Structure formats: structure tokens, C-alpha cells
């Protein structure tokens, strides 16, 4: 998102949402930049997304996931984590 919207003269909107559903925390980050084409053409193999995937795997194993998707106008990343109370 940083690279997709940073150079836009008109600015951008970034939306962060989260909700707990049973034993999982669902997070989504979306923007209204030009990312819809990127999501359609790519597996989301950017360095930043790879770093996040690796950290999720280190901390949560196969209990966490990261998915990318095209929005009606922009790009969206969905992350699901196990909910853990300490």
C-alpha cells in the first residue's frame, strides 16, 4: 500500500478493520489506490507481504493466514490470527 498510494497527487484512503470471531482475530487493510490490477495479476509476492507471511508462520504456524484481494477500487489484505488471551 505504501508504494501504491504514496505517489498519488489526489491522496488516498486507507481503511483498517478488525473483528474477533470465536477464537480468531480477523484484520483487513484496504486502500483505494491502483492495486486492483496488482491483485488480479499477482500472488502478492512483494517483499513486505513475504515478510508478514514469514512472521505469521514463525509465531502461529498454520493457524494464521494472509490473503490478498482486489477491492472494487484498490487493494485489500486480509489476515486471520488465532485469538490468544494471556
N, C-alpha and C positions, 0 to 999 in steps of 0.2 A: 504494500500500500504506500509505503514511504516513497518509492520511486514512481509509482503510477500517478500520484496526485500532487507531489511536491512541485512540479513544474507547471501546473495548471494556473493560468493567469486568473481565471474566474474562481479559484479556490475549490474546495471540495468539502463534502460532508462525510465524516467517519462515524459510524454507529457501533457501539459496543453493547451487547446484551448478554445476560446470563440468567439461568434459572436452575434450580435444583429439582430433579425428578427422581424420586425414590433414592437410590444410592449413587446417583451420578450428578455431576455438575456439567451443564451444557453452556458453553460460551460461544458467541459468534461476534466476529468483527467484520464489518462491511463498509464499502465506500461507494461513491458514485462516480468513480474515475473510469478510465478506458479499459478496465480489467476484464470485462465480459468476454472480449475476444481472447485474452490470455487464458482464461479458464476453459474456453472451448478448445483451444489449440494445445494445451499443455497439461501435464500431470501435476503441475505445481512443484516442479523440481528446483525451485530457486534456493539459493544458499540459506536464506533466512528460514524458509519453510523446512528445509532439511535439518537445520539446527534445532528447530522446535520439535520435529518428529523424533530426533535422536534423544533430546532431553526427556520427552514424554516416555519413550521406551526405557530409558535408564531409570526413571522414577516409578513408572507404573506398569512396565511390561506391556502385555497385550490387553490390559484393562483400559487403556486410553487410546483415542484415535483422533486424527486430524484429517479433515476433508476440505477440499476447495470446491467452489461452485460459482457459476455466473449468476449474478443478480439481474433483475430487469435492466438496470443500467449500472454496471460496476462489477465488483468482485467481492466474494464472501469467503471467509474461513470459519469453519465450524470445528470446535474442539470439545471432546467429551472426556471427562476425568472421573475417576471414582471419588465419591464424596467421603471424606475421612474426618471424623471428629477426633480431637486429641484432648 
